[in-house]
């Protein structure tokens, strides 16, 4: 089944704006916009086929900047939103109508701490129900005030009460029909998609979630979120790879094709630099190696471009709520000369990983004509990667 995610980011969100005067979904959390974290969580999930972000067209420049930090082919073109959240979701649904989507998850852009486990939980619930939403059981005692004096008029039994969060998932056709019916009936008082589904008579189930998946609404919420993302621990990984030369006319090194009298031999394009770097990132998060995830016995990867492997390692970091802060590659060879291509390699690696090129190091050295690289039999590469993961 094809599942899409709609991330709702069309609001003004100025209650949390602070001095920067940015809508909350574009406020900066640990060097990246809030919406980028939500986008990355869904793009990195294996159960999500595509992601569309519904934006205010006036915020297109802000969205484009956020999009640059999430280099994923799953991201579709953004969709212009409406005057209300309900109208924005409908716009997103209409935009996906011809994409053959079977299920859809709706998520608030201002919930940047959604986890892969929560997304998986909602998807699993959709196997048995028409709708499902992430939610947290209420723990606090509830009071109702009589009037503006804030005098308590009654205590409300909290048994069976939950706080609705997102994502909220539905069968695509059902939710689109419910939204269209609500729009035609000018029923616009719904505060979430589950409420529209309930109004349309759909079966909706609660999926227990973490309170950490809370929505940033006020400046205080943003300050708490900024404090939360500061608790990271650094991880460092190393990688090493070797490929022999074979007959050919060019080599791929660090994502750049370089004319040469020979090529590197391998099951894929044999980009020794990207292979070493992929292993370094996987090592930093303790997730095996490139051969485990892309075995050379699998014909799917014959002749594959190595940026696919590096992008997969990047997504594995994102799925853990982490980020890559620095990478460094050293190429060991007598030829070709690396210096003229160093800047292009930095840009290529930075583009794949979604980081600034200043965070990418590319170096080269010879082995003084010693060993197999000195005899020009092949090229070796070693790499390191530094990753920040939530503590």
C-alpha positions as CSV (number, residue, x, y, z in Angstrom):
1,X,0.0,0.0,0.0
2,X,1.3,3.5,-0.9
3,X,1.3,5.8,2.1
4,X,1.8,9.6,1.8
5,X,2.4,12.1,4.5
6,X,1.0,15.7,4.6
7,X,2.9,18.1,6.8
8,X,0.8,21.2,7.6
9,X,2.9,24.3,7.7
10,X,0.7,27.0,6.4
11,X,-0.1,28.9,9.6
12,X,1.3,32.2,10.7
13,X,2.5,30.8,14.0
14,X,3.6,34.1,15.4
15,X,2.9,33.4,19.1
16,X,6.2,31.6,19.2
17,X,8.0,34.0,16.9
18,X,10.2,35.8,19.4
19,X,12.8,38.3,18.3
20,X,13.3,36.6,14.9
21,X,9.7,37.2,14.0
22,X,9.6,33.9,12.1
23,X,6.5,31.6,12.1
24,X,7.0,28.8,14.6
25,X,7.4,26.2,11.8
26,X,10.5,28.0,10.6
27,X,12.0,28.9,13.9
28,X,15.5,27.5,14.4
29,X,16.1,24.5,16.6
30,X,19.8,23.7,16.9
31,X,20.7,25.3,13.5
32,X,17.8,24.0,11.5
33,X,14.1,25.0,11.0
34,X,11.4,23.2,13.0
35,X,9.6,22.1,9.8
36,X,12.8,20.5,8.6
37,X,12.9,18.1,11.5
38,X,9.3,17.0,10.8
39,X,10.0,16.6,7.1
40,X,13.1,14.5,7.8
41,X,11.3,12.2,10.2
42,X,8.7,11.2,7.5
43,X,11.2,11.1,4.6
44,X,13.4,8.8,6.6
45,X,10.6,6.3,7.4
46,X,10.5,3.2,5.2
47,X,6.6,3.1,5.4
48,X,6.2,6.6,3.8
49,X,6.4,6.7,0.0
50,X,6.1,10.5,-0.5
51,X,5.7,13.7,1.6
52,X,4.0,16.9,0.7
53,X,4.3,20.1,2.8
54,X,1.4,22.5,2.7
55,X,2.7,26.1,3.1
56,X,1.7,29.7,3.0
57,X,2.9,30.9,-0.4
58,X,4.3,34.0,1.2
59,X,6.7,31.7,3.1
60,X,8.1,30.0,0.0
61,X,11.6,31.4,0.5
62,X,11.6,30.1,4.1
63,X,10.4,26.7,2.9
64,X,13.0,26.5,0.2
65,X,15.7,27.2,2.8
66,X,14.3,24.4,5.0
67,X,14.0,22.1,2.1
68,X,17.8,22.3,1.4
69,X,18.5,20.6,4.7
70,X,16.3,17.6,3.8
71,X,17.8,16.1,0.6
72,X,15.1,13.5,0.0
73,X,13.5,12.4,-3.3
74,X,10.3,11.6,-1.3
75,X,9.6,15.3,-1.0
76,X,7.0,16.5,-3.5
77,X,6.5,20.1,-4.6
78,X,4.9,22.1,-1.8
79,X,1.2,23.0,-1.9
80,X,-0.3,26.4,-1.1
81,X,-2.6,26.2,2.0
82,X,-5.9,27.8,2.9
83,X,-7.1,30.2,5.5
84,X,-7.6,27.4,8.1
85,X,-5.8,24.2,9.0
86,X,-8.8,22.3,7.7
87,X,-8.6,24.1,4.3
88,X,-4.9,23.5,4.1
89,X,-5.2,19.7,4.7
90,X,-7.9,19.5,2.0
91,X,-5.5,21.3,-0.4
92,X,-2.8,18.7,0.4
93,X,-5.3,15.8,-0.1
94,X,-6.4,17.2,-3.5
95,X,-2.8,17.6,-4.6
96,X,-2.2,13.9,-3.9
97,X,-5.4,12.6,-5.5
98,X,-3.8,11.4,-8.7
99,X,-0.7,9.9,-7.1
100,X,-2.3,6.5,-6.3
101,X,-2.2,7.0,-2.6
102,X,-3.9,4.4,-0.4
103,X,-3.2,5.8,3.1
104,X,-2.3,9.3,4.3
105,X,-0.8,10.6,7.5
106,X,-1.4,14.2,8.6
107,X,1.2,15.9,10.8
108,X,1.6,19.3,12.3
109,X,4.9,20.9,11.1
110,X,5.3,22.3,14.6
111,X,5.7,18.9,16.2
112,X,9.4,18.4,15.5
113,X,10.0,15.5,17.9
114,X,7.8,12.9,16.3
115,X,9.6,9.5,16.3
116,X,9.8,6.6,13.8
117,X,8.1,4.5,16.5
118,X,5.1,6.8,16.6
119,X,4.8,6.8,12.8
120,X,5.0,3.0,12.8
121,X,2.4,2.7,15.5
122,X,-0.1,4.8,13.6
123,X,0.6,2.9,10.4
124,X,0.1,-0.4,12.2
125,X,-3.2,0.7,13.6
126,X,-4.4,1.6,10.1
127,X,-4.2,-2.1,9.2
128,X,-7.2,-2.6,11.4
129,X,-9.0,0.7,11.6
130,X,-10.2,3.4,9.2
131,X,-8.4,6.1,11.2
132,X,-5.7,6.3,13.9
133,X,-4.1,9.1,15.8
134,X,-1.1,9.5,18.1
135,X,-2.4,10.6,21.6
136,X,-1.3,10.8,25.2
137,X,-3.6,9.9,28.2
138,X,-4.3,12.9,30.4
139,X,-2.4,12.7,33.7
140,X,-3.5,16.1,35.3
141,X,-6.7,16.7,37.2
142,X,-9.1,18.8,35.1
143,X,-11.1,21.8,36.3
144,X,-13.8,23.8,34.6
145,X,-14.2,27.5,35.4
146,X,-17.6,29.0,35.8
147,X,-16.9,32.3,34.1
148,X,-14.1,34.8,33.5
149,X,-13.5,35.0,37.2
150,X,-11.7,31.6,36.9
151,X,-13.7,30.2,39.8
152,X,-13.8,26.4,39.7
153,X,-17.3,25.2,38.9
154,X,-16.5,21.4,38.7
155,X,-13.8,18.8,38.6
156,X,-13.9,16.7,35.4
157,X,-13.2,13.0,35.5
158,X,-10.1,12.4,33.5
159,X,-10.7,8.7,33.0
160,X,-10.7,7.9,29.4
161,X,-9.5,11.3,28.3
162,X,-6.6,11.7,25.9
163,X,-4.7,14.6,24.4
164,X,-4.7,14.3,20.6
165,X,-1.4,14.7,18.8
166,X,-0.2,14.0,15.3
167,X,0.4,12.1,13.0
168,X,-3.2,11.1,12.4
169,X,-3.6,8.5,9.7
170,X,-6.5,7.5,7.5
171,X,-7.4,5.6,4.4
172,X,-6.9,8.3,1.7
173,X,-10.2,8.1,-0.1
174,X,-12.1,8.1,3.2
175,X,-10.4,11.2,4.5
176,X,-10.6,13.1,1.2
177,X,-14.4,12.4,1.0
178,X,-14.9,13.5,4.6
179,X,-13.0,16.7,4.0
180,X,-15.0,17.4,0.9
181,X,-18.3,16.8,2.6
182,X,-17.2,19.1,5.5
183,X,-16.3,21.8,3.1
184,X,-19.5,21.5,1.1
185,X,-21.5,21.6,4.4
186,X,-19.5,24.7,5.5
187,X,-18.6,22.7,8.6
188,X,-15.4,24.5,9.6
189,X,-15.2,24.1,13.4
190,X,-13.0,21.0,13.4
191,X,-9.7,21.3,15.2
192,X,-8.1,18.1,13.8
193,X,-8.6,15.5,11.1
194,X,-9.7,12.9,13.6
195,X,-12.7,15.1,14.4
196,X,-13.7,15.3,10.7
197,X,-13.3,11.5,10.5
198,X,-15.5,11.0,13.5
199,X,-18.1,13.4,12.1
200,X,-18.1,11.3,8.9
201,X,-18.7,8.1,10.8
202,X,-15.2,6.6,10.5
203,X,-13.7,4.3,13.1
204,X,-10.8,6.1,14.7
205,X,-8.4,4.5,17.3
206,X,-6.0,6.0,19.7
207,X,-2.3,5.1,19.5
208,X,-0.3,5.8,22.7
209,X,2.4,8.4,22.1
210,X,5.1,10.2,24.1
211,X,4.4,13.7,25.6
212,X,7.7,14.7,23.9
213,X,5.8,14.9,20.6
214,X,4.2,18.1,21.8
215,X,3.3,21.0,19.6
216,X,5.3,24.3,19.6
217,X,2.7,27.0,20.0
218,X,4.1,29.7,22.4
219,X,7.5,31.3,22.9
220,X,7.8,29.2,26.0
221,X,7.2,26.0,24.0
222,X,9.9,27.0,21.6
223,X,12.4,27.8,24.5
224,X,11.7,24.3,26.0
225,X,12.2,22.7,22.6
226,X,15.5,24.5,22.1
227,X,16.6,23.2,25.5
228,X,15.5,19.7,24.7
229,X,17.5,19.5,21.4
230,X,20.6,20.6,23.2
231,X,21.1,17.2,24.9
232,X,23.1,15.3,22.3
233,X,26.1,13.1,22.5
234,X,28.8,12.9,19.8
235,X,29.5,9.7,18.1
236,X,32.5,9.1,15.8
237,X,32.9,6.4,13.2
238,X,35.6,5.3,10.8
239,X,35.6,3.6,7.4
240,X,38.1,2.1,5.1
241,X,37.7,0.8,1.5
242,X,39.8,-0.4,-1.4
243,X,39.1,-0.9,-5.1
244,X,41.5,-2.2,-7.8
245,X,41.9,-0.7,-11.2
246,X,40.4,-2.2,-14.3
247,X,40.2,-1.2,-18.0
248,X,38.2,2.0,-18.4
249,X,38.4,5.7,-19.0
250,X,37.2,7.3,-15.8
251,X,36.9,6.8,-12.0
252,X,34.2,7.9,-9.6
253,X,35.7,9.5,-6.4
254,X,33.6,11.2,-3.7
255,X,30.7,11.6,-6.1
256,X,32.7,13.2,-8.9
257,X,33.5,11.5,-12.2
258,X,37.2,12.1,-13.1
259,X,38.6,11.2,-16.5
260,X,41.4,8.6,-16.1
261,X,43.3,5.9,-18.0
262,X,41.5,3.2,-16.0
263,X,38.3,2.7,-13.9
264,X,37.8,1.3,-10.5
265,X,36.4,-2.2,-10.4
266,X,33.5,-3.1,-8.2
267,X,29.9,-4.4,-8.0
268,X,28.6,-0.8,-7.9
269,X,30.4,2.3,-9.4
270,X,33.3,1.5,-7.0
271,X,33.4,5.0,-5.6
272,X,35.9,4.2,-2.9
273,X,35.6,7.5,-1.1
274,X,31.8,7.3,-0.7
275,X,32.1,3.7,0.4
276,X,34.5,4.5,3.1
277,X,32.4,7.5,4.2
278,X,29.2,5.4,4.3
279,X,30.9,2.9,6.6
280,X,32.1,5.7,8.8
281,X,28.6,7.0,9.3
282,X,27.2,3.5,9.9
283,X,29.9,2.9,12.4
284,X,29.1,6.1,14.3
285,X,25.5,4.9,14.8
286,X,26.4,1.2,15.3
287,X,24.5,0.0,12.3
288,X,26.7,-2.5,10.6
289,X,28.5,-1.7,7.3
290,X,27.8,-1.1,3.7
291,X,28.1,-4.8,2.8
292,X,25.4,-5.7,5.2
293,X,22.9,-3.2,3.8
294,X,23.9,-3.5,0.2
295,X,25.5,-6.9,-0.3
296,X,27.5,-7.4,-3.5
297,X,25.6,-10.6,-4.1
298,X,22.4,-8.6,-4.7
299,X,22.0,-7.8,-8.4
300,X,19.9,-4.7,-7.6
301,X,23.2,-2.9,-6.7
302,X,25.2,-3.9,-9.8
303,X,26.5,-0.6,-11.3
304,X,24.6,1.5,-8.7
305,X,25.7,5.0,-8.0
306,X,27.3,5.1,-4.6
307,X,25.4,8.2,-3.5
308,X,22.5,5.8,-2.9
309,X,24.5,4.1,-0.2
310,X,25.6,7.3,1.4
311,X,22.0,8.7,1.4
312,X,20.8,5.6,3.1
313,X,23.3,6.1,5.9
314,X,22.2,9.7,6.2
315,X,18.6,8.6,6.5
316,X,19.5,6.1,9.2
317,X,21.0,8.9,11.3
318,X,17.9,11.0,10.8
319,X,15.6,8.2,11.8
320,X,17.4,8.1,15.1
321,X,16.8,11.9,15.6
322,X,20.5,12.6,15.0
323,X,22.5,14.8,12.6
324,X,25.8,14.6,10.9
325,X,28.1,17.4,11.9
326,X,31.4,16.7,10.2
327,X,32.9,14.2,7.7
328,X,36.5,13.8,6.4
329,X,37.8,11.6,3.6
330,X,41.4,10.8,2.7
331,X,42.2,9.2,-0.7
332,X,45.3,7.2,-1.1
333,X,46.5,7.0,-4.7
334,X,49.3,8.0,-7.1
335,X,46.8,9.1,-9.7
336,X,44.6,10.7,-10.6
337,X,45.4,14.1,-9.1
338,X,42.7,15.0,-6.5
339,X,43.5,18.7,-5.9
340,X,41.7,20.0,-9.0
341,X,38.5,18.1,-8.0
342,X,38.6,18.7,-4.3
343,X,36.0,21.5,-4.2
344,X,33.6,19.6,-6.4
345,X,33.9,16.6,-4.2
346,X,33.1,18.6,-1.1
347,X,30.0,20.1,-2.8
348,X,28.9,16.6,-3.9
349,X,29.2,15.1,-0.5
350,X,27.6,18.1,1.2
351,X,24.7,17.8,-1.1
352,X,24.1,14.2,-0.4
353,X,24.3,14.6,3.4
354,X,22.4,17.9,3.6
355,X,25.2,19.8,5.4
356,X,27.4,22.7,4.6
357,X,30.5,22.0,2.4
358,X,32.6,23.6,5.2
359,X,31.7,20.5,7.2
360,X,33.3,18.2,4.6
361,X,37.0,17.5,4.4
362,X,38.6,15.9,1.4
363,X,42.3,15.1,1.3
364,X,44.7,13.0,-0.7
365,X,48.1,11.5,-0.2
366,X,50.4,9.1,-2.0
367,X,52.2,6.1,-0.3
368,X,55.5,7.1,-1.8
369,X,55.2,4.4,-4.5
370,X,54.9,1.7,-1.8
371,X,52.3,-1.0,-1.7
372,X,49.4,-1.6,-4.1
373,X,48.5,2.1,-4.3
374,X,52.1,3.0,-4.9
375,X,52.2,0.5,-7.8
376,X,49.1,2.1,-9.2
377,X,47.0,-1.1,-8.8
378,X,44.1,0.6,-7.1
379,X,42.9,3.3,-4.8
380,X,42.2,3.2,-1.0
381,X,40.2,5.6,1.1
382,X,39.7,6.1,4.8
383,X,37.0,8.3,6.3
384,X,35.7,9.6,9.6
385,X,32.3,10.9,10.5
386,X,31.0,12.8,13.6
387,X,27.4,12.4,14.4
388,X,25.2,13.9,17.2
389,X,22.6,11.6,18.6
390,X,20.0,12.3,21.3
391,X,21.5,11.4,24.6
